[in-house]
Amino acid sequence: MSRVCEISGKRAQFGNNVSKAMNKTKRRFEVNLIKKRFFIPEEDKWVTLKISTSVLKTINRKGIAAVLKEAKAQEAL
């Protein structure tokens, strides 16, 4: 399974390691992902999501139901 956030779609970015002599080699900036279980009271079930930590902060602030509703609305566009 790829390292992609299931809600925001964040994935690895690419760039360069730059040495003191300005030599450049390719590198990856991985997204900070965690696997987390959430209880959705409207559906009375648990869901397991692989999400980025920034999305986890958003879920803590807005609630899981609101975040999932926004994500579904974004997919529809």
C-alpha positions in Angstrom: 0.0 0.0 0.0 1.4 3.4 -0.9 2.2 6.1 1.6 -0.7 8.4 0.8 -3.1 10.1 3.2 -6.6 8.7 2.6 -8.3 12.0 3.4 -6.0 14.8 2.1 -4.2 12.9 -0.6 -0.8 14.0 0.6 2.1 12.0 -0.7 5.9 12.1 -0.9 7.6 15.1 -2.5 10.9 15.0 -4.2 13.9 17.3 -3.9 17.7 17.3 -3.5 20.2 16.8 -0.7 22.6 19.7 -1.1 26.1 19.3 0.3 28.4 22.1 1.4 30.1 21.8 -2.0 26.7 22.3 -3.6 26.6 18.7 -4.9 23.0 17.6 -5.4 21.6 14.1 -5.0 17.9 13.2 -5.2 15.9 12.5 -2.1 12.3 12.0 -0.9 10.4 14.1 1.6 8.0 11.5 3.1 4.6 12.5 4.5 4.1 11.9 8.3 1.5 9.1 8.3 -0.2 7.3 11.1 -2.8 4.5 11.1 -5.7 5.4 13.4 -9.1 4.0 14.3 -12.1 6.3 14.6 -15.6 5.7 15.8 -18.3 7.2 13.7 -21.5 7.5 15.8 -23.8 8.2 12.9 -23.0 4.9 11.3 -22.3 3.2 14.6 -19.0 1.6 13.4 -15.2 1.9 13.6 -13.1 2.8 10.6 -9.3 2.6 10.3 -7.7 5.3 8.3 -4.1 6.0 7.2 -3.9 9.8 7.7 -1.3 12.5 8.0 -0.7 14.1 11.4 -1.9 17.4 10.1 -5.3 15.8 9.2 -5.4 14.3 12.7 -5.1 17.8 14.1 -8.0 18.9 11.9 -10.1 15.9 13.0 -9.4 16.8 16.7 -10.6 20.3 16.0 -13.6 19.7 13.7 -14.6 16.2 14.4 -14.4 13.0 12.3 -17.9 13.4 10.8 -17.3 16.9 9.5 -13.9 16.0 8.0 -15.2 12.9 6.2 -18.1 15.0 4.8 -15.7 17.6 3.4 -13.5 14.8 1.9 -16.4 13.3 0.2 -17.5 16.7 -1.2 -14.0 17.2 -2.5 -14.0 13.9 -4.3 -17.3 14.7 -6.0 -15.8 17.9 -7.6 
